[in-house]
């Protein structure tokens, strides 16, 4: 990219951030969907830019991981730590946020077959409670499904509530597997989709060192 193109892109990014970048990050942190964020913004911003900004924020916060949990390749978001020198001079040092999403794990693998035994949503909620939701993740193939199997993708979306569909459809999923933190919303989404028996899935519980494979059962 030529120097003037870099400059123009930097200006565009700055203008976007001044127009609504801070608000988008704040509303994303509060759990708003892209549709809700667009309704809240005072100024008109390109929908695709907003979608990408929400995605970037989720990645930055560790809600979305681009590499499989437990491989040691997820480094967490960067933060700045304030330090004071000998004579009181303040400086900032860039470090990675503490946490264990980057640790390597030797998994204990278990299998759940939908429709057999304990209700899957009940099982999932219990495991998230035992493990803690911040280090529990679900594998997500929405990007691949929407491009390679659009009919099946729509069928799976119909298992969700309107608001859950809105959240999934609002994000610009890349065409490979990513991993979403099992917050309250994703726990319910995973419970509905994987528990339906219509698709396979994988859930990761990093504190328990358990990788749960969900097999289709209906």
C-alpha positions as CSV (number, residue, x, y, z in Angstrom):
1,X,0.0,0.0,0.0
2,X,1.4,3.4,-1.0
3,X,2.2,6.0,1.6
4,X,-0.8,8.2,0.8
5,X,-3.1,5.2,1.1
6,X,-1.8,4.5,4.6
7,X,-2.4,8.1,5.4
8,X,-5.9,8.1,4.1
9,X,-6.7,4.9,5.9
10,X,-5.3,6.3,9.2
11,X,-7.5,9.4,8.7
12,X,-10.5,7.2,8.0
13,X,-9.9,5.1,11.1
14,X,-9.5,8.2,13.2
15,X,-12.7,9.8,11.9
16,X,-14.6,6.5,12.6
17,X,-13.2,6.3,16.1
18,X,-14.1,9.9,16.9
19,X,-17.6,9.4,15.4
20,X,-18.5,6.4,17.4
21,X,-15.6,4.0,18.2
22,X,-15.8,4.6,21.9
23,X,-19.5,4.2,22.0
24,X,-19.3,0.9,20.0
25,X,-16.7,-0.5,22.4
26,X,-18.8,0.5,25.4
27,X,-22.0,-1.0,24.1
28,X,-20.2,-4.1,23.0
29,X,-18.9,-4.6,26.5
30,X,-22.5,-4.2,27.8
31,X,-23.6,-7.1,25.5
32,X,-25.5,-5.1,22.9
33,X,-26.0,-6.7,19.5
34,X,-24.8,-4.9,16.3
35,X,-28.5,-4.0,15.5
36,X,-28.9,-2.5,19.0
37,X,-25.7,-0.5,18.7
38,X,-26.7,0.9,15.3
39,X,-30.0,2.0,16.9
40,X,-28.1,3.7,19.8
41,X,-25.6,5.6,17.8
42,X,-26.3,9.3,17.2
43,X,-24.6,9.4,13.8
44,X,-24.9,7.2,10.8
45,X,-21.9,4.9,10.4
46,X,-21.3,2.2,7.8
47,X,-22.9,-1.1,9.0
48,X,-19.9,-3.2,8.0
49,X,-17.5,-0.9,9.8
50,X,-19.6,-1.2,12.9
51,X,-19.8,-5.0,12.6
52,X,-16.0,-5.2,12.3
53,X,-15.5,-2.9,15.2
54,X,-17.7,-5.1,17.4
55,X,-15.8,-8.2,16.2
56,X,-12.4,-6.5,16.9
57,X,-13.6,-5.6,20.4
58,X,-14.7,-9.1,21.2
59,X,-11.3,-10.5,20.1
60,X,-9.5,-7.8,22.1
61,X,-11.4,-8.7,25.2
62,X,-10.9,-12.4,24.8
63,X,-14.6,-13.1,24.3
64,X,-13.6,-14.5,20.9
65,X,-10.4,-16.5,20.4
66,X,-9.1,-17.1,16.9
67,X,-7.0,-20.1,18.0
68,X,-8.1,-23.2,19.9
69,X,-8.1,-22.8,23.7
70,X,-5.3,-24.7,25.4
71,X,-2.8,-24.5,22.6
72,X,-0.8,-21.7,24.2
73,X,-1.3,-19.4,21.2
74,X,-3.9,-17.1,22.6
75,X,-2.1,-14.2,24.3
76,X,-5.0,-12.1,25.6
77,X,-5.5,-8.4,25.1
78,X,-2.8,-5.8,25.5
79,X,-3.0,-3.4,28.4
80,X,-0.9,-0.5,29.6
81,X,0.5,-0.5,33.1
82,X,1.4,2.8,34.8
83,X,4.9,2.9,36.4
84,X,6.7,5.6,38.3
85,X,10.4,6.1,38.2
86,X,12.8,7.0,40.9
87,X,12.1,10.7,40.7
88,X,8.3,10.3,40.3
89,X,8.3,10.4,36.5
90,X,5.3,8.5,35.1
91,X,5.6,6.1,32.2
92,X,3.4,3.4,30.7
93,X,4.5,-0.1,29.8
94,X,2.6,-2.3,27.3
95,X,2.0,-5.8,28.6
96,X,-0.4,-8.7,28.0
97,X,-3.4,-9.0,30.3
98,X,-3.1,-11.6,33.0
99,X,-5.2,-14.7,32.6
100,X,-4.9,-18.3,31.4
101,X,-6.4,-18.3,27.9
102,X,-2.8,-18.7,26.6
103,X,-1.8,-21.7,28.7
104,X,-1.2,-25.1,27.2
105,X,-3.5,-27.8,28.4
106,X,-3.5,-31.6,28.2
107,X,-7.2,-32.2,27.9
108,X,-9.4,-34.8,29.4
109,X,-11.8,-35.7,26.6
110,X,-15.4,-36.6,27.2
111,X,-18.3,-37.2,24.8
112,X,-22.0,-36.3,25.1
113,X,-24.6,-37.6,22.7
114,X,-27.6,-35.3,22.4
115,X,-30.8,-36.9,23.5
116,X,-29.2,-39.3,25.9
117,X,-28.9,-38.9,29.7
118,X,-28.9,-35.4,31.3
119,X,-30.5,-32.5,29.4
120,X,-27.6,-30.8,27.6
121,X,-28.5,-27.3,28.6
122,X,-28.6,-28.3,32.2
123,X,-25.3,-30.2,31.9
124,X,-23.7,-27.2,30.1
125,X,-24.8,-24.7,32.7
126,X,-23.5,-26.9,35.5
127,X,-20.1,-27.3,33.9
128,X,-19.8,-23.5,33.3
129,X,-20.7,-22.9,36.9
130,X,-18.0,-25.4,38.1
131,X,-15.4,-24.1,35.7
132,X,-16.2,-20.4,35.6
133,X,-17.5,-18.8,32.4
134,X,-14.4,-16.7,31.7
135,X,-12.3,-19.7,30.7
136,X,-15.1,-21.8,29.1
137,X,-15.4,-21.6,25.3
138,X,-17.6,-23.1,22.6
139,X,-16.3,-23.8,19.1
140,X,-18.2,-21.8,16.5
141,X,-18.4,-22.6,12.8
142,X,-21.0,-20.0,11.8
143,X,-18.8,-18.5,9.1
144,X,-18.2,-21.8,7.4
145,X,-21.9,-22.9,7.8
146,X,-23.3,-19.7,6.4
147,X,-21.1,-19.9,3.2
148,X,-20.9,-23.7,2.6
149,X,-24.3,-24.8,3.9
150,X,-26.6,-21.8,3.9
151,X,-29.8,-23.9,4.1
152,X,-28.6,-25.9,7.1
153,X,-27.2,-22.7,8.7
154,X,-30.7,-21.1,8.5
155,X,-32.3,-24.3,10.0
156,X,-29.9,-24.1,13.0
157,X,-30.5,-20.4,13.5
158,X,-34.2,-21.2,13.8
159,X,-33.4,-23.1,17.0
160,X,-32.5,-19.7,18.6
161,X,-34.6,-16.9,19.9
162,X,-34.9,-13.7,17.8
163,X,-32.4,-11.8,19.9
164,X,-29.9,-14.7,19.8
165,X,-30.2,-14.9,16.0
166,X,-29.7,-11.1,15.9
167,X,-26.4,-11.5,17.8
168,X,-25.1,-14.3,15.6
169,X,-26.1,-12.7,12.3
170,X,-24.7,-9.3,13.3
171,X,-21.1,-10.6,13.6
172,X,-18.8,-10.9,10.5
173,X,-17.8,-14.5,11.2
174,X,-14.6,-15.5,9.4
175,X,-14.6,-18.7,7.3
176,X,-12.9,-20.9,9.8
177,X,-13.6,-22.1,13.3
178,X,-13.4,-19.6,16.1
179,X,-14.1,-19.9,19.8
180,X,-16.6,-17.9,21.8
181,X,-16.5,-17.4,25.6
182,X,-19.4,-19.2,27.3
183,X,-21.0,-16.1,28.7
184,X,-24.7,-16.3,29.6
185,X,-25.8,-15.7,26.0
186,X,-23.4,-18.1,24.3
187,X,-24.1,-20.8,26.9
188,X,-27.8,-20.6,26.0
189,X,-27.0,-20.5,22.3
190,X,-24.7,-23.5,22.5
191,X,-27.3,-25.3,24.7
192,X,-30.0,-24.8,22.1
193,X,-27.9,-25.7,19.0
194,X,-25.8,-28.6,20.3
195,X,-28.5,-29.9,22.6
196,X,-30.9,-30.1,19.6
197,X,-29.1,-33.2,18.2
198,X,-28.9,-31.5,14.8
199,X,-25.2,-30.6,14.9
200,X,-22.0,-31.6,16.5
201,X,-20.0,-29.3,18.7
202,X,-17.0,-28.9,21.1
203,X,-16.9,-27.1,24.4
204,X,-13.8,-26.3,26.4
205,X,-13.5,-25.9,30.1
206,X,-10.0,-24.7,30.8
207,X,-10.0,-24.8,34.6
208,X,-11.4,-28.3,34.6
209,X,-9.1,-29.2,31.7
210,X,-12.1,-30.9,30.0
211,X,-12.8,-30.9,26.3
212,X,-16.4,-31.9,25.7
213,X,-17.4,-33.3,22.3
214,X,-21.1,-33.2,21.5
215,X,-22.3,-35.8,19.0
216,X,-25.4,-35.4,16.9
217,X,-28.0,-37.8,18.3
218,X,-31.2,-37.3,16.3
